[in-house]
Amino acid sequence: MRLIFPVLLALAAAVAVPPSARAQESDEALKKRIMDQIKEELAKKHKDILEKVSKAIDEELSGKAKPETKPEPAPTPKAGEPKSADKRVKDLERKLKALDDQREDILRDIRGIKREVEDADIIEDATKSGPQTRLEASDEFKSYFDTHEAATKLLKTDRDQAVKKFEKSIAGFKRLFYALRKADPDVARGMGVPSAYNVACGYALIGQNEKAIDWLEASIKAGYDDFDHMRADTDLDGLRKERRYLRLLADR
């Protein structure tokens, strides 16, 4: 992992709430409105995922499930010539891989919905008291980065203490990501995107590979594109043989 600071930073809250409105609204009312917005968004995502699952099941039951990418057509057998066993096996293996990919994508979306619920307190905190100036954001990022670095060194001597420090840095980077994800694009890329990437690094170092890859995907979706660094980053060494990690970097 490397320390990344933005060139320009103009922060916006994850849920836009004007200061004047905050002053007139009680903490309880603000919390309820934020949670209502989150629940509404989760309901939409849940509906989309159920539709995907339903479609996948219908296709599989009808025998019409197809790989996401169309395989190269095989030579047409001559009249009366049976289709080779090898070809049939390869066709089935390709179909199975496509179904595995589809299953992984659906499970990832389900975890994404659960993550928004689990992180509700962090999201609320980021919305209400996230950094408001360039200096505040830079100071927060450096603080979480320093905690991450200290935790990395502790892994060799005191894993339990290292994990506790990683939990703090992960929560901090999540706070920045949630606070900046709806900010100006330059601001989001400068601070929010690397924060999501650093969450992935923290999870990878404590062996929570599934969460690590989920956050790598979240960082890429948000705009992370330094794949050469991702391949070389020792923080991610524990993910190198994971199927989802390899799939994530395919053709990049």
HUKASUL-V789225 format. One line per field, one symbol per residue. ss: DSSP state (~ for helix, > for strand, _ for the rest). burial: # if it has 24 or more other C-alpha atoms within 12 Angstrom, else .. A space follows every 10 residues. Layout:
ss->???
burial->???
This chain:
ss->__________ ________~~ ~~~~__~~~~ ~~~~~~~~~~ ~~~~~~~~~~ ~~~~~~~~~~ ~~________ __________ ____~~~~~~ ~~~~~~~~~~ ~~~~~~~~~~ ~~~~~~~~_~ ~~~~~~~~~_ ___~~~~~~~ ~~~~~~~~~~ ~~~~____~~ ~~~~~~~~~~ ~~~~~~~~~~ ____~~~~~~ ~~~~~~~~~~ ~~~~~___~~ ~~~~~~~~~~ ~~____~~~~ ~~_~~~~~~_ __~~~~~~~_ __
burial->#...##..## #######... .........# #..##..#.. .#......#. .....#.... ....##.... .......... .......... ....#..##. ##..##.### ###..##.## .######### ##....##.# ##.####### ##........ .##.###### ########## ###...#### ########## ######..## ########## .###.....# ....#####. ...##..##. ..
